[in-house]
Amino acid sequence: MGTTDTPYEGDPDRVRPDGDDREYLERHLVRYLDHSGSPQAAFAGLRTLARDRGPVSAASREHRIVERASGVIAVVGGKLSSARVIGAEAVDLACARLRIDRRSRTAGEPLFGAGVDATLRERLRAGLARIHIQEDYADDLIGRYGTEAAEVLRILEQRPDWRGLMAPARISVAEVAYTALHESVESIGDFALRRTSLAWRSPDRGRSQSGRIASVLSSVLGWPSERAAKEIAVYADELSALGLGRPSGGGSMHYRSDSSKETGD
């Protein structure tokens, strides 16, 4: 629902929102939303800033493309929402320096998974119905994977034991296999925190599902027998480092942040 922007000098692997971040976000939340419950999760992370000198607060939030004397082109700053624009600028500069008469094709290339149409949507719904999974799960798959949802359906068709949905996030066990095969998932945290919203939408942050996730990753990635238990422990530590402890009755509010630190839910 928003961000804060505060300096941070701690361990970048253990960034979490502080009390001021939490108070700021909660205060603005109740101003704009009719919300009587307690927020369930939030996060913090560090933004890379292009700064020459002076305080962090004065640093530009815009990206900068720097050309070194060695010929190396470096991108400094920026964020995910502008990554394609930044990439196009870097490619254009590289082509110019190499005297290649070409420009970036980014503007004309769709995002991976784009191009979902009614035909694909109906094919997914029919395929799910054939294997006795609720048809509206097709919308969840399309929302996460776009046209690649068809590959998740193929896995579901081939592996009946991976058809279970992990409530309340409506994420199937088959998605663990898909992300391991196609999205470089190598840990429980990769899947639950960074590829899907399982950790953020589940009251226990996905702890109760960590064994199932580890089992599928073991099968797909060929882990040795002892690694699954270690990965479950690593995931628990990762949640703790993010401040995502076990929830109490009223829910908990913890955030992730930019150095300058940003937080948001």
C-alpha positions in Angstrom: 0.0 0.0 0.0 3.0 2.3 -0.1 6.6 2.8 0.8 8.8 4.5 3.2 12.3 5.8 2.5 14.7 5.8 5.4 18.5 5.4 5.7 19.8 1.9 6.6 23.3 0.9 7.7 22.8 -2.7 9.0 23.3 -6.1 7.5 21.7 -6.1 4.0 20.7 -9.7 4.4 18.6 -8.9 7.5 16.6 -5.8 6.5 13.3 -5.4 8.1 10.9 -2.4 8.8 11.3 -0.5 12.0 8.7 0.9 14.3 8.6 4.3 12.4 8.0 2.5 9.1 5.2 0.5 10.6 3.5 3.5 12.2 3.8 5.6 9.0 2.2 2.9 6.8 -0.6 2.0 9.3 -1.5 5.7 9.7 -1.9 6.1 5.9 -3.7 2.8 5.5 -6.5 3.8 7.8 -6.8 7.2 6.1 -7.6 5.7 2.7 -9.1 2.3 3.4 -12.0 1.1 5.5 -9.8 -1.4 7.3 -10.5 -2.6 10.8 -8.2 -5.6 10.8 -4.5 -5.9 11.4 -2.1 -6.1 8.4 -0.7 -9.6 8.0 2.7 -9.1 6.4 5.0 -6.5 5.0 8.6 -6.4 3.7 11.7 -4.2 3.4 14.6 -4.1 0.9 17.5 -1.9 -0.1 17.5 0.3 -3.2 20.7 0.9 -5.1 21.2 4.7 -5.4 23.5 6.6 -7.8 25.3 9.0 -5.4 28.4 11.1 -6.0 28.6 12.8 -2.6 26.4 14.3 0.1 23.7 12.7 2.2 21.7 9.7 1.0 18.5 11.7 1.1 19.9 14.0 -1.6 20.8 11.1 -4.0 18.8 10.9 -7.2 16.2 8.1 -7.5 16.9 8.0 -11.3 19.1 5.4 -12.8 22.5 6.2 -14.4 24.4 4.4 -17.1 28.1 4.7 -16.6 30.8 4.0 -19.2 34.2 3.1 -17.6 37.5 3.9 -19.2 38.0 0.1 -19.6 34.9 0.0 -21.9 32.7 -1.6 -19.3 29.2 -0.2 -19.3 27.5 -0.3 -15.8 24.0 0.5 -14.7 23.7 2.2 -11.4 20.4 2.7 -9.6 16.9 2.2 -11.0 14.4 -0.5 -10.0 12.4 -3.4 -11.4 9.6 -1.3 -12.8 12.0 0.5 -15.1 14.3 -2.4 -15.8 13.3 -2.9 -19.5 13.8 0.8 -20.3 17.2 0.8 -18.6 18.2 -2.4 -20.4 17.2 -0.8 -23.8 19.3 2.2 -23.0 22.3 0.1 -22.1 22.0 -2.0 -25.3 21.7 1.1 -27.5 24.9 2.5 -25.9 26.8 -0.8 -26.3 25.8 -1.0 -30.0 26.9 2.5 -30.6 30.3 2.0 -29.0 30.8 -1.2 -31.0 29.7 0.5 -34.1 26.9 -1.9 -34.7 24.0 -0.4 -36.6 21.2 -1.9 -34.5 19.0 -0.8 -31.6 17.4 -2.6 -28.7 14.2 -4.5 -29.7 12.7 -4.2 -26.2 9.9 -1.8 -27.2 8.5 -4.4 -29.6 9.0 -7.5 -27.6 6.3 -8.7 -25.2 7.0 -9.7 -21.7 7.6 -13.4 -21.2 4.2 -15.1 -20.9 2.2 -12.2 -22.4 -0.4 -12.9 -25.1 -3.1 -14.8 -23.1 -6.3 -15.0 -25.1 -9.8 -16.5 -24.6 -8.8 -19.7 -26.4 -6.0 -20.4 -23.9 -8.2 -19.5 -21.0 -10.9 -22.0 -22.1 -8.3 -24.7 -22.8 -6.9 -24.3 -19.3 -10.4 -24.4 -17.7 -11.3 -27.5 -19.7 -8.0 -29.2 -18.8 -8.5 -28.6 -15.1 -12.0 -29.9 -15.2 -10.8 -33.1 -16.8 -8.5 -33.8 -13.8 -11.1 -32.6 -11.3 -9.5 -29.3 -10.2 -11.8 -26.3 -9.9 -11.9 -24.4 -13.2 -11.4 -21.0 -11.8 -7.8 -22.0 -10.7 -7.0 -21.2 -14.4 -7.3 -17.5 -13.5 -4.7 -18.0 -10.7 -2.3 -19.8 -13.1 -2.7 -17.1 -15.8 -2.1 -14.4 -13.3 1.2 -15.9 -12.3 2.5 -17.5 -15.5 0.6 -16.0 -18.4 0.9 -18.3 -21.5 3.2 -20.6 -19.6 0.2 -21.7 -17.5 -0.2 -24.4 -20.1 3.1 -26.0 -19.0 1.8 -26.0 -15.4 -1.3 -27.8 -16.6 0.9 -30.4 -18.4 2.6 -31.1 -15.1 -0.7 -31.4 -13.3 -1.9 -33.9 -15.9 1.2 -36.0 -15.6 1.5 -36.0 -11.8 -1.7 -36.6 -9.9 0.2 -36.5 -6.6 1.1 -32.8 -7.3 -2.4 -31.6 -7.8 -3.1 -30.4 -4.2 -3.7 -26.7 -3.7 -1.9 -25.0 -0.8 -4.6 -22.9 1.0 -5.3 -20.1 1.3 -3.0 -18.9 -1.4 -4.4 -21.3 -4.1 -1.0 -22.4 -5.3 -0.6 -26.0 -6.4 2.2 -28.3 -5.6 2.8 -28.7 -9.4 3.9 -25.0 -9.4 6.8 -25.9 -7.2 8.0 -28.3 -10.0 7.3 -25.7 -12.7 9.3 -23.0 -11.0 12.2 -25.3 -10.3 12.3 -26.4 -13.9 11.8 -23.0 -15.6 12.3 -20.2 -13.0 15.6 -21.2 -11.3 13.9 -22.0 -7.9 16.5 -23.7 -5.8 15.1 -23.4 -2.3 11.9 -23.2 -0.3 12.4 -19.4 0.1 12.8 -18.9 -3.6 9.4 -20.4 -4.2 7.4 -19.2 -1.2 8.9 -15.7 -0.9 10.2 -14.7 -4.3 8.3 -16.6 -7.0 4.9 -16.8 -5.4 3.0 -15.1 -2.6 2.6 -18.2 -0.5 4.6 -16.8 2.5 2.8 -13.5 2.4 -0.8 -14.9 2.0 -0.5 -17.8 4.5 -1.1 -17.2 8.2 1.9 -19.4 9.1 4.1 -17.9 6.3 4.1 -21.3 4.4 5.8 -23.2 7.3 3.2 -26.0 7.2 3.8 -26.4 3.5 7.6 -26.4 3.6 7.9 -30.2 3.8 5.8 -30.6 0.7 7.8 -28.0 -1.2 11.0 -29.6 -0.1 9.8 -33.0 -1.3 9.0 -31.7 -4.8 12.3 -29.8 -5.0 14.1 -33.0 -3.9 12.4 -34.9 -6.7 13.0 -32.3 -9.4 16.4 -31.1 -8.5 17.8 -34.4 -7.3 18.7 -33.4 -3.8 20.4 -35.9 -1.5 18.2 -37.4 1.2 19.4 -35.2 4.0 19.1 -31.8 2.2 15.3 -31.5 2.5 15.4 -31.2 6.3 18.2 -28.7 6.1 16.3 -26.6 3.6 13.2 -26.5 5.9 15.4 -25.2 8.7 17.0 -22.6 6.3 13.5 -21.4 5.3 12.5 -21.0 9.0 15.7 -18.9 9.5 15.0 -16.8 6.4 11.5 -16.0 7.7 12.9 -15.0 11.1 15.5 -12.8 9.4 12.7 -11.0 7.6 10.8 -10.5 10.9 8.1 -12.9 9.7 7.7 -14.8 13.0 4.9 -17.2 13.8 1.7 -15.1 13.9 -0.3 -14.6 17.1 -4.1 -14.5 17.2 -4.4 -11.0 15.8 -2.0 -11.3 13.0 1.3 -9.6 12.8 2.7 -6.7 10.9 6.2 -7.0 9.5 7.6 -5.4 6.5 10.5 -5.9 3.9 12.8 -2.3 2.6 16.1 0.9 0.0 20.3 2.4 1.5 17.9 4.2 1.6 15.4 1.7 3.0 11.9 1.3 1.5 9.1 -0.6 3.0 5.6 -1.5 1.9 3.0 -4.2 2.1 
